[in-house]
Amino acid sequence: MATLATLILEDGERFRGRLFGANVSVSGEVVFQTGMVGYPEALTDPSYRCQLLTLTYPLIGNYGVPNDTEGEFGLSQWFESSKIHAAALIIGELSEDPSHWSSVKSLDQWLKEHGIPGLQGVDTRCLTKKIREKGTMLGKLVVDGTPEDSILFDNPDQRNLVQEVSMKEPRVFNPSGSLRITAVDCGIKYNQIRCLAQRGARVTVVPWDHPLDANDFDGLFISNGPGDPQFCQATISNVRKLVCVDQPKPVFGICLGHQLLSLVIGAKTYKMKYGNRGHNQPCLHNGTNRCFITSQNHGFAVDPDTLPNDWDVLFTNANDHTSEGIVHNSKPLFSVQFHPEHMAGPTDLVSLFDVFLDTVKDFKEGSAGKSVKQRLMDHLTYSGAPKPDEVVRPKKVLILGSGGLSIGQAGEFDYSGSQAIKALKEENIQTVLINPNIATVQTSKGLADKVYFLPITPDYVTQVIKNERPDGVLLTFGGQTALNCGVELTKMGVLEKYKVRVLGTPVASIEMTEDRKIFVEKMEEINEHVAPSEAALSVEQAIAAAERLGFPVLVRSAFALGGLGSGFANNREELISLVMSAFAHTSQVLVDKSLKGWKEIEYEVVRDAYDNCITVCNMENIDPLGIHTGESIVVAPSQTLNDHEYNMLRNTAIKVIRHLGIVGECNIQYALNPESDQYYIIEVNARLSRSSALASKATGYPLAYVAAKLGLGIPLPQLKNSVTNSTTANFEPSLDYCVVKVPRWDLSKFLRVSTKIGSSMKSVGEVMAIGRSFEEAFQKALRMVDENCVGFDHTIKPVSEKELQTPTDKRIFVLASAFKAGYSVDQLYELTKIDRWFLHKMKNIADHERLLENTIPLEVMRKAKQLGFSDKQIALAIQSTELAVRKLRHDYSILPVVKQIDTVAAEWPAHTNYLYLTYHGTENDLSFNEPHVMVIGSGVYRIGSSVEFDWCAVGCITELRKVRLVLWSQLAPF
């Protein structure tokens, strides 16, 4: 039986949960952190000293905890210090069975070893909202059986926490370094030392109160640390003697170091309401107005109004407008509030260490011509940004649709085109749409100004251009059809002849992503690797390529959609058959080395013309590589990547999109080795894709709408986050829920068709389910795909090892049967190569179903609902009726709560209409006081029920809104 414990806040509010980690009661300051990965790095961050850390992402512990391996310079490879500094960990759900090649223990075991308690089963959304509204509070975690009064509220802000975490004796790292850097340890993170040493510095780390002598160093670094900076008077006094002189040596401070430098020069600091702790804080550089995504962890900030005249604000938070850095106008002194070196989050500004050490080097050599302020300005200026007079807003824009609905090109492009029209109308730009598909929202009255029901072919589009004379065209909102047509029009010289400007991603960039040979060359230019692959223009060339690469190989058509004509060839005969059929669709085939069994990961990336870059959503295919992403069950965000892998792939995505010159939105797909951090880039789609629609709905971030605005030359930081209506759109969503996408096939409608799924897409639609556990979202999604399915059901298909190895449209139900038959997770991993973490989660469902067959007391019923079981599913397990189960559930008061899809994990109030039901919660995000009308849609796309019913529902809702406005206007006088 699990030990229970309670988190008690100083205002008396209580949160019950299950204890894990150490069996001890503790107290401290309760804070929330919105990152989705990086719990080992965060817990070992000295800045979390004495804090009860709440992680908003509900699934924690997924990739376990690695060994404390020594890396370069004698620093820990994975952790930020030698121990856990947080007082306790508060989470939604602990992953009991982690899966990762680097994992040696579970999070539970690691916390036990360090004597740190954890609390799971908490409604972290509810707790986060409370902290957001009332401010950071003191709290105590009390284990059942411990008298509450014996644990006192402890306010860590009333003591010198820096003294507690700082080292006691100086220590030298990289003794052979050429530049001497003294780093003042106020709670330094290992990666700060590493960033200095990697750049050739000899780093002497000294205690927080160590006397400082300018003769001992070439540059001074002041680290991060916990608590109120006012307690560090010894540090302030020591630094003042070095800074407040005519020619100070270069100084760089981070986080607490930034606050200390500000206090040294006479500025003031203040305690923030709840601080900034997460991986998605957008910071604007004053001077260039470029926006960078930063990681932060602090509760104090500097008041910019108190800076002396010869100092300037360096960065400003684009969301809460707090100061994020200071710089002297002429002296080599600067500091930042965020963590450019963060090991739990993005490192987009890690190059600030280069600026610092270059300044130190020049100062040492006596050649410091530029001020550090100017160096930073030069370093952060994007030379390719359009000048204000170059940004010409078009008056009339042509939008190419995707044509007739086809597999891989359906409602998602109706959605993206509709969003583009909406975005252009807001800017008072006339829109002309070409799309022959009658059953679409984008062709409805009231959207585009003019609609041409014509084929998306160069000839017809040329005629429309000749007739309408648009001055801009959007190619990336109509799938592969529109993209191919746009490339042809460019080659034919039509766009140039009629002076039609391609908005957003240039055609040259599109061609780089579409032509495999050019794409490989472009990736080699930036030292990124594409899976070994060769392009072939004939069967003979394809055979020669396959023999060089070695069988098995993947054959794909170039310039094709949905993996058309692709497949795996294990030998020469299979290759010839595939290549012959592929040449029916294209003039070029791609022969790729098979990476079957590797993980497939996707990122949706956005970039504007001013080089502001973000990744909006990362997704992980549950099925390994070899199955088209449109055929695979997909989860967002990824569940089995550690922080290093997550941000390694994120950094690569941004590097690639910059190098290719993409403006707007694009999708990048990776193959990731499940046994190491080796990866290959599979492909880049320089357009909205099927995944873009999923990413938009999963995160609440309107990708197509934003991409259309960026195509007009509007900078990303100027756009608003449509969910909060107050923060910038230049941010990366932090989810505090889990999304699962499951495809729908209609293969049973055809005779003699193969039910095997692979690299060529066959699915006709897909559903998205949302929950606060994987199992909850997963089972919901399976029911959404087919109303006759009750969930992860073992009765649909019998066990078949052949079907487990060679995937079919029903393989997921074969897995359910296999668990019922007693197969182990390891056996099923060898057969399917589905990551063990997902298999453990599926096993949880199967195991709980077995438990339901015996008895259903309150906790067993609650757990079943949290694992995504429907009342009907429970009824089948206990051989009862759905009505009886529903009555029992109501008698137990087990009811769902309504939560909002929220792009910033409740850090800011949300104004979104995207809602979901969950049994992991204690309160609704919304109140339902006024009367509503329910509109029931058609569910997942299938043959015979597709976008036409989307059109019906949209029309219905539009009219209902008009009726409501009329009623309100009539009732107003009363």
N, C-alpha and C positions, 0 to 999 in steps of 0.2 A: 504494500500500500504506500502510495506516495506521501511524503511529508508535506504538510501544508504550511504556508507562511503568509504574512500580510504586510503589504507596503502601507504605512500610515503616514500621511502628509501632515504638516504642521497645522493645517486648517481643519484637521479631523477626518478628511476623506480617506477611505480605505480601499485598497485593491487586493483581493484574495488571489492566490495562485499556488502553484506547486513548486516546491523547493528543488533545486539541483545544485551541483557544486558542493561547497562546504556547508555543514550544518551549524551555522553561526548567525547570530543577529547583529546587525550593524546599523549605523546611522550616518548621515552626511547630507550633501546637497543633491537634490534630484534634478537631472538634466536630460534632455533628449538629443539624439544624434540621428540625422536623416539619411546617412549612408546606407547603401544596400549590400556592400561587401566591406571587408577589412576589419572584422572584429578582433583578430589576434593583434593587429597593429594598433587599433584604438585602445584596447585594454592595457597595452604596455606603454601607452603614451603618458609620461609623467604629468601632463597638464590635467589629466582626469583624477588626480590625487584627491581622495576623500569624497568622490562623487558617486552617487548611485546612477549609473549610466543606463538610460533607456534607449534601446535601439528600435527605431520605428519600423524597419522591415520585419515582417512577422516570422520569417523562417530563418533561423540563425543556427550556425553550427554545421551547415551543409557539407563544407569541405574539411571539417575536422581541424586539428591543430598540428603543425609540422614540428619536427625536431628543432631544438635550438642549435642549429648548425652555425659554425663560425664561418663568416664570409671574408671578403677582402678587408684589410687593415685590422683584423681581429675583431670585427663587429659582427653581431648576430645577423644572419642572412634574412630572417623573417620578422624579428621583433624590433621594437623601437627602444627597449631598455631591458634591463636584466630581470624585471619582475612585473607582475600585474599591479597597476597603481589605482585603478578604479576600486571603490569600496564594495560595489555589488553590481550585478548585471540584471536588468529588467527587460524581458522579451515576451513576444507573443507565443512562439513555439520553438522548442529545442529539437533539432534534428538528432535523433538517437543513433542513427546509423550513417555517419559521414562517409563520403566517397571522394577520394582525391589521391593522386599518386604521391603527393607530398605528406599526406596525413599519417601520423603515428599514434594519435590518441583523439578522443572525443573532447569537445568543449567542456563537458561535464567533468571528465577526468582531470583536465588541465586546471579547472577552477578549484577542484578538490585539493590538488597538489599545492596550490598557492593559498589555500585557506580563504577563498573568496566565494560568497554565496551568490546564487542566481535565482531568479523568480520567473517562472513561465506561466502561460495561461492568462496573462494580463491583457486587457483591452488597451493596447498601446496608443491607438488613435484617441481614445477618450482621455488618457493620461497626458498625451501631447497637447491636446486642445486646452486642457486645464492649465498646464504650464504656460502655454502661449497667452492665455487670457489673464491669468493671475500673476504670472512671472515665476521665475525659478523659486522653488520652495525647499525647505528642509524636510527630510523624511527619514523614517527608520524602517528597516526590514526586520520584522519580528517573527521568529520561528514559533509555531504552535507549541505551547508548553512553557515558553519563556514569558515571565511577567512583563507586560508592556512597560510598566513604570521603571523597570530596571534598565531599560535602554533609553538614554536621554537624547534629545535632539542636539546634534553637534553642528555648529556653524563653522565650516572651515575657513570662511573669510575673516575670522577673528584671530587667526594665527599665521605665522610665517611658514607657509607650505613649501616655499622655495628652499628654505634651510633644510627641510626634511628630505627633499629629493636630490639636492645637489651633492656631487661627489665631495669627498673630504680632502683629497690630495690631488695635485695636478697630475695629468697623464698625457703623454705625447703619442700621437698617431701619425703614421707615415713620416718617420724621422728624416728621411732623405729628401723630403719636399723642398723646393727652392724658395717658396714664399713662406714667411713665418706668420701664421695666424694664431692669435690668442682667442679662444672661444670661452666666454663666460657662461658657466653651466648653471642656469636657473631651473633646469629640468630638461636638459638638452635631449633631443631625439637622435638616435644613432645615424639616421639618414642625413642629418645636417652635417655631422662630422664626415660622413662618406662623400657628400657632395663637394665639400671643401678639399678633401684628400684626393679624390679622383681628378681634380683639376690642378694637381701638382703642389698643393699646399702642405706644409708641415704644421699640423694642428696641435696646439697645446691647450687642452681643456683644463680650465681652472675653476675652483669652487666659486660660488656666487659672491662671496665677500673677500676674495683674494685681492691683495693690493696690486694695482696695475701700473706698470712702468713702460712708457712709450718706447724705450730702448730695447724692450724684449720682443717686439713684434713689428711686422710691416703693415698689418691690418687687424682690426678688432671686430669680432663677431659676438653678438649678444643673443643668446638662445631664447626659446619659448620656455614656459613654465607655468605652474598653477597659481591660483589665488590672486589677491589684491596686490598690485605692483607697489603700493605705498609701503609695504613691509620691507621692501628691498632698499632701504635707505643707504646701507653700506655700499651696494652696487651703484646706486645713483651718485653717491659722493665720489666713488672711485672713477666712474666714467666721466663725471663733470670735469675733473682735473685734466682729462685728455681731450675732451671735446671743446670746452670753452677756452680755446687758445687761438692764436692767429692762424697757425698752419697745422690743424689736426691731421693725424694719419687717418686713412679711410676707415669708416665704421659702417657695419651693416647689422641691423636687428630684425628679428622675426618674432611676431606675436607678443609675448611678454617683453621681449627685447625691444620691440617697437614702442610699447607703452613706457618702458624705462627710459629710452632715448628721448621721448617726448617730455617726460618729467624732468630729465636732466636740463632741457633747454627752457623749462619754465611753463610748459603747457600743462593742461589738467586732464586727468582721466576720470571716468565714471563707470559705475556698475550698470550693465545693460539689463533690460527686463528679463530676457531669457538667453541672451548670447547668440552666437552663430556657431553651430556645430553640425557640420555635414560636408558633402563633397560637391555641392552645386551652387556655391555662392558666386554670383557674377560681379566682377569688379571692373570698373571703367578707369582706364588710364587717363589722367588729366593732361590734356595736350593733344593726344591722338584720338581720344574717345573710342579706342578699341576696347572691346569687352573680353575679359578672360574668365574662364571657369576656375574657381579656386576651392581648396579644402580649408576648412577653418575649425578651430576649437578654442573658444575663448568666451569669457563672460564680462570682460571689461573693454572699454574703447576709449579712444583719444578724442577730446573735444577740439574740432578743427578751428573754432573761433578763438582759441587761446594760444594758437601758434604765434611765435615772434614774427616780425615783418620779413626777416630774411629767410624764412622757411615757407614751403608750399606743400599743399596736399598732393600726394603722388597718385593714389588710387582712391576711388569712392565706390562703396557698395551700391550696385544698381537697383537693389531691392529696398533696403532700409535707409540708404543714403548716408550711412556712417562712414567716417574716415577710415581708409584701409592702408594708409601709408603716408610717410612724410619724406621730404627731401630738402636739403639746403640749396639755396639758389646758386652758390658758388663753391662751397666746400664739399669734400668727398664724404658726405654723411647722408645715409638714407635708411629707411626701415619700412617693413610691411607688416600688416596685421595678420595676413593669411599665411599659409604654409606652402611656399613654392616647391618644397622638397617632399611633400607629404607621401608617406608610404601607404596610406589608406585613402586613395582618391587620386584625382588628376594632378599632373605635374606640368601644366601648360606654361608656367612661368619659372621653371627650374633654371632657365638661362640667366636669371637675376644673379646667380652665383658667378656666372661668367663675367657679367658686368662688374661685379664687386672685385673679383680677382684681377681682371684687366686693369681696373682703377688702381688696385694695390701695386701691381707690377709697374705701371707707369709712374706712380708716385715714388716708388722706391728708386727708379732709375732717373727721377727728376725730369720726366718728360710729360707730366700731367697737363696737357694743353686744354683739353675739354673738361668742363665741370661734369660731375656725375649726373647731374640733372639732364644735361645735354646728351650724355652718353645713353641714358635711359630713353630719352626721346628718340634718338637715332635708332636705337636697338628695337624699339617697339613700333616704329613707324612702318606701315606697309606701303612700299613704293608703288605697288600696282593698283592702289586704290584710285577709282575714277575721281577726277577733279569736279568740283560743283558744276562748272559750266559744261562738263561732258555728259552729265546725267540728264538726258532729254526724255521727258515723260511722254510715252506714245498717246495718241488721241483715239486710235481705233486698233484693237488687237484681234487677230485671228487665232482661234483655239481649235486645234485638231483633236477630234474625239478618237475613240478606239474602234469604231465601226461595229459590225454585228457582234453580239455576245459570242464568245468562244471559250473553250476551256483555258483558263489562265488569264483571261482578259474579259472580265465581266463587270459586275457592279462596282468593283474597286475603282475602275477608271471613270465610271459615271460619277462616283463620289468625288474623285480628285478634280474632275472637270467642273463639277458644280461648285466646289470650293473655290476654284480659280475664278470662275465667273463672279461669284460673290465678292471676292477680294478686289477684282478690277472695278466692279460697280461702286464699291466704297470709295475708290479713287476717281470716280466720275469718268471712267474710260469706257468707250463704246466697245461692245464685244460681239464678235461674229463667230458662230460655232458651225463646224462641219461635222455632222455625225448622222449616218443613215439609220441608226437604231431608233425605232419609234418609242420603245418602252423604256425610256430613261428619264430621270429627273432633270438632267441638264438640258434636255430639249423641251422642257415644259415652258408654258407661258409665264412670263415674269422673270425668267432667268436671263438668258442671252438676249441681246437686242435683236439679233437676226440669227435664224437657224437655217442651214442648208442641209437637207436630207440627201446627201451625195456620198458616193464612195470616197474613202480616204486614199486616193491615188494621185500621183503627180499631175496628171492631166486635168482632173476635175478641180483639184485645189488651185492649180494655175488659173483656171477660168474664174474661180471665185476671187482670187487676188486681183485679176485684171478688172473685174467688175467692181469690187469693194474698195480697192486701194488702201488696205490696212498699212499702218506704219510699224506694226510689231506682230510677231507670231510666237505662240507657245507650243513647243513640240513635246514637252515631257509629261503632259497630262493625259495622253491617249495611248499609253502602253507602247508596245513594240511597233504596232502598226503606224502610229503617228510619228514615232522616232525615225523609222525607216523612210517614211514619206518625206520628212523634213530633210534628211540627209540627201535623198535624191534631188529634191528641189534646189538644194544648195549646189550640188554638183552640176545641175543643168543650168545654173546661173539665173534661175527665175527670181529668187529672193533679192539678188543683187540688182537685177534689171528693174524690178518694181520698188526698190529701196525699202524692202521689208526687213526689219532688224529682228534677229532671233533673240528673244528675251530669256534671261537666265543662262543656263549652261551653253557655251558656244558649241557650234557644230563640230569644230575641231576636237573638242574634249569628248563629245559623244562618240566620234569615230575612234578615238583612242581606246575607249572601253569596249567598242563593238568588234574591232579588228584584233584578233588574238595576238598576232605577231607584234603589232605596235604596242599593245597593252603590256606584253611581257617585257619589251624593251623599256617602256616607261617605268615599270616597276623596278627593273634592274638599276635604273638611274638613281633610285633612292634606296638601294640595297634591300628591297623587299622581294620576297620570293613567291612566285606563282607555282602551283603544282606542276611538276614536269609535264610539258605539253608541247605538241607540235601541230601546226596547221597543215592541211593537205588539200590539194586541188584535184586529186585523182585517186582512184582505188589503189594504184601502185604506190603512190606517195604515202597513203594511209597505212598500207602493209609495212612499208619500210620504217615508218615512224613507230608503229607498234612493236616491231622487232627491236628497235633501238631502246624503247622505253621498257619493254618486257611486259608480257601478259600477266594478269588481266589488265585491260585498258578500258577507259570510258570514251565512247564516241559521241560527239555532240555536233549539232548543226550550228554554224555561225549565224548571227543576225536572226535568231529564231526565238520564239516565245515558248515558255513553259516546258523547256527541254524537248521540244518537238524533234522526233526522229533520233533520239539519243538512246543509249543503252550500254550495258557492259559486255565486253567480248572477252571470253576466256581463251579463245584460240583463233587461228587464221580464218576458219570457215565462218564463225560467228561474226568476225570483224567484217568480212566481205559482204555478208548479208546486211549488216547494219549500215555500212558505208553506202551501199547501193541505194538503200531506202532513204538515207539522209540526203543524198545528192538530188533526190526528187524535190527537196524543199530549198536547197541552197547551193551555192557554187563553191563553198568552202566548208570542210569538216574539221573538227578539232579532235585530236587523239590525246587523251590525258592519261597519265599514270594513275592507276586505281589507288585510292586512299580509303577503300571500304573499311568501315569500323572506326574511323576517326570521328570526333565530334564535329557537328556542323553548327557554327555560330554566325549570327547576322547582327549588324549594327545599322541603324538608320542615322545618317549624318546630314547636317544642314550647314551651309556656308553662304555668307553674303559677299557682295562685291568688294567689301572692305576687309576681307579675310577674318571676320569673326566666325568662329567655328564651334559647333556643339554636336554631341551625339545625343539623340533623343531617346532611343530605346535600344537595348540589346536583347536578343532572343536566342534561345537554344533549342535546337531540334532534339526531341526525345529519341527519335530514330537516328542512328548514326549515318554518316556520309554514304551516299549511294542511293538514297531516296530523295527525290526532288522535294525542296522545302515546302512546296504546295501540297505534297502528298503526306507530309510528316505531321505528327502532333508536335506543336511548338509551345514552349513556355517562355513567358516574359515576366521579370528579367531572368537571365540565365541562373541556374541553380547549382551548378557543379564547378564553377570557375572560382579560384581564389582571387584576392585583390590584385596580385601581380599579373595574372592572366587577363583579368577584366580590363585593367588599365593599359596593359601592353597592346591588346587588340584595339582599344579605344584610341590610343596614341597613333597606332598604325593607320586607323581609319581616317583620322584627321590629316596625317601626313600625306596619305594617298589622295584625298579629295583636294587638298591644296595643290599638290603636284599636277593633278589633272586639270586644275582650273575650273572645277565645277562650281556653279552658282545656283543655289536653290537646294534641292534635296537629292540625296542618292543613297543607295543601299549597297553595303559591302558584305560579302560572304567569305567565311574562313573555314578551313579544315584545321582542327586542333588535335594534336596527338594526345590520346587519353593517358599516355604514360610519361609525358614530359610537357614542357611549354613550347615545343616546336610547332610551328603553324605554317600554313600556306594560304595565300589569297586565292580563292576560287574564281570570283568574278566581282565586278562593280557594275551596278545598273545605274546609269546616269539619268534616271528618270524616276517618277513615282512608280511603285510596283505593288504587287498584291500584298507584300509585307508592309508597305507604307500605310495601307488602310488599317491593318492590324495594329501597327505601332501607334497610329493616331488615336484609335479607340482605346487601346490598352493604357495609354498614358494621359489621354485628354489633351494631347498637344496636336493642334490642327496642321499637320505637315503640308498638305496641299495648299491650304490657305496662306501659310507663311511663305512657302516656296514661290507662289504667285506674286506676293508682295516684294520678295527679294529680287524677282525677275525685273521689277520696275526700278531697281536701284535703291530701294529703301533699306537703310542699315538695320540689321537685326535688333540692336539694343533699343531702337525707337519703337519697336512693336511691343504690344502688351501681351502678357500671358492671359489667354482668354478664360482661364479657370479662376484666377484670382482677381482679374481686372485691375490689379494695382502693381504687380511686379512685372519685370521685363520678360519678353519672349526669348531673350538671350540667356537661357538657363537650361540645365539638364534635369529632366523630371526625376524625382525620387519617389518610387512607389512604396506604399505600405500595404500592398496586397499582391496576390499572385494571379496571373492571367494564363489560361490554357486555351490554345486553338486546336480544334479537331476538324479534319476535312470530312466532306461527305462525298461518297461515290454513288453513282446510279448504274453500276455495272450489271446488276441483275436484270435491267431492262433490255439487255442485248443478248442474243444467242451466240454461243461459242466464243465469247470474248474472254480473254485472260484476266483473272482477278489479281494477278501479280502486280505489285506497284514497284516503281523504281525511279530512274532518272527522268523519265518522260511523264508529264503530268496527265492524270486522268480524272482528278476530283473536280466536281462541278460547283462546289460551294464549301463554306467552312463556317464554324461557329466560334464564338469567343465566350468563355465563362470566366467569372471573377470570384475569387474567394480569398480567405486569409490563411488557408493551408493549401498545399498542392492537391491533396486528396479531395478536398471540397470542390475546388475548381475543376479538377479532372473528371469527377463523377457527374457534375453538373453538365459539363461539355458533352460527355457521351450521351446523356439523355436528350440534350438539345439537338444533336445530329439526327436522332430518330426517336420519335415519341413512343415507339414500342419497346425501346431499350430502357431498362431500369437503372443502368449504371455499369460498373465493372462486373459484368455478368458472365459467370462460368457456364451457363446453360446454352449460350448461342452457338459456340463452336467447340468440338472435341479437341483434345490434345493432339498436336501433330508436330513432331520435331522438324519435319520438312517445311511446314508453314512458318515455324519460328525462325528458321534459317533463311528462307526465301519469302520475304514479306508479301502479304496480301492485304486487301482492304479490310479484312476481319482479324488481322493478326492480334490486335489488342485483346480480343475475346479469347483467343487461343492462349494468351498469357494468363488470363483469369482461370481458365481450365487447368493450366499447368500448375498454378499455385494450389488449386483445389486438389490436384492429384499428388501434391507433396513435393514438387520440384523445388530445389533450393535457389536462392538468388544467384549463387555462383554458377550453377548449371545453366540457368536462363541467360546469364551474362555471356557465357561461352557460345550459346546458340544464337543470340540476338545482337550482342554487342551494345545493347541499351545500357546506359550507365547504371551502375549498381544503386545509386541514390534513388533513381526513379523506380527501379525494381523493388527496393525496400518499401517505398511509399505505396506501390501497388500491393505488396505483400501485407502491409498494414490493413488495407481494405479487406483482403481475403481472410486474414486472421480475425478481424473484428466480426466479419460475417459468421465465422465459426462460433464465436463467443455469443452472438445473438441467438444462435440456435438453442442455447441452454436457458437463458433467463435475461430479462431486461430491466434491471433496477435503474434508478435515476441516472447514475453516472455512466452506465453502459449506453443508455439511450442518448445522453448528451454527447458522448464521444462519437456515437454513430452519426449523429447529425453534423458534428464537426468534421467527420470524415466524408461528408457529402452523400450519405445515404438518404434516399427519399423515403417517405412513409410507406409507399408501395413496396419498395425494396426490403424494408424491415419486415413488412407484413409477409412477404414471400419467405423470408428467412425463418420466421417464427410460426409459419403456417396459420396466419391470422388474416384479418382484413385491413385494408388501408384506413377505413373509418375508425376501427378499434385502436390502431396504432396512433392515429391523429388525436383521438380522445385521451389516450394515455399520455401522449406528449404534452397536451394542453394541461392535463391534471398535474404533470410535473413542472409546469410553467417553463417549458423549453420552447422558446419562441425566437424567430430570427430577428436581427436588427438591420436597419437600412443604413448603408454607408455610401459616401460619395467617392467616385474616382477623383483623386486629388493629386495634382502634379507635384506638390511639394510636401507630401506626407504630413499635412495639417500644420506645417510651419506658418502658413498664412491662411486666412479664411478663404474657403472655396465657394464659387458661385457657378456650379456646374449642374447640368441636368443628367449627367451619367451616374447612375446609381447601381448598387448591387445588394443582395441579401446575403447575410452570413450568420452562422451560429457561433462565431468567435467574437463575441462582443457583449457589452452591457448597456449601451445606449445608442439611440438613433442619431444620425448626423442631422436629420431634418425633422421638423414637426409637420404633421399632415392635418391642418385645421380646416382648410377651405375645401369645397367640393371639387372633384376632379372628374374628367372623362377618360376612361381607359381605351386606348386604341391597340388592338391586337394585330401584330404583324404576321407575316407568313412563315417566319422561321428561316432556316438555312436554305440557300439556293439549291434547287434540284431541277431536273428536267421537267418543265411544265409549271414551275413555280419559282420565278426568278425576279429580275429587277422590275418587272411590270407591277408587282405587288408592293415593291418599295415605292414606286411612283404613286400608287393608290394611297398608301399610308401617309406619304408626304403631303399629298393633296388634301387629304382629310384633316390632318393636323393644321395645315395652313388656314383652312376654312374655319376650324374650331377656334383658332386664335382670333380671327376676324369677328366671329360671333361673340366671343368673350369681350372684346373691346367695345362692341356695340352695346352689349348688356351693361358693362361698366359705365359707359357714357350716359345710358338711360337712368341708371340707378344713382348717379352722382348727385342730383339735386336733393335726394332723400337722405 
